[in-house]
């Protein structure tokens, strides 16, 4: 599957000539540098699964008034961001398949406009999805460390301002990226944004886990039940590992790809890494599939509402 611009051009550096790229690939050697041939059907399947999952999350939150709180609004926005990833992926794949099989014939100028719309969806969904992952981490941090003041700190008005700011910033940044995607400074900004979100989530979630572990240790020492303490600590460690592990595995390769474009565009081994770009896109789409399982479906109230939505008991 070949992606549309600018993601198509992120597959390999634009500041290296085609001859240099082919020579570097040949020099790095072997079938390892040929990348993976990922079928379009896989992109379509993952996109549909993600779309259905996140639609259910949004429907459940809108239906149940008990879920009308800042925390679930942020989860709803994350679901919308992941839906944009799915919709843009589905639209891109379907248009490509139709054009490749001659079913859809469109003028080049219209194709360029379609590219821009899809690119804007992709870029804004990537930025907003990462942003809301960070916002959810901050919200949970406030819930734990400022529990008594949470409702005065995270008011509905502030939540709305936060959500509007994220969507506005995502739209502006995606427009800038589409316009100046050949500029390394833009890629550095994206890389810096990802690293900031990674560090933010690491610090906040590890701090929350440390507090929870200390709290459990105190309870265990009072009740003299070390087994319960170890079990709860292990469960917390597993949850933390899943949260941060999924984030890093799904987003890390894509942004490492961008780092290599900036730092070693003509290096043979970097060129081999570039050939796996479609795999990195698959991981980003997988993140949209996994997010509802981590952030939404673990809520008993939301699961109950989901059952009602699925059974059409509105």
Buried (B, 14 or more C-beta within 10 A) or exposed (E): BEBBBBBBBBBBBEEBEEEBBEBBBEEBEEEEBEBEEBEBEBBBEBBEBBBBBBBBBBBBBBBBEEBEBBBBBBBBBBBBBBBBBBBBBBBBBBBBBEEEEEEEEEEEEEBEEBBBEBBBBBBBBBBBBBBBBBBBBBBBBBBBEEEEEBEEEBEEEEBEEBBEEBBEBBBEBBBBBBEBBEEBEBBEBBBEBBEEBBEBBBEBBEEBBEEBBEEBBEEBEEEEBEEEBEEBBEEBEEBBEEBBEBBBEBBBBBBBBBBBBBEBBBBBBBBBBBBBBBBBBBBBBBBBBBBBEBBBBEBEEBEEBBEBBEEEEE
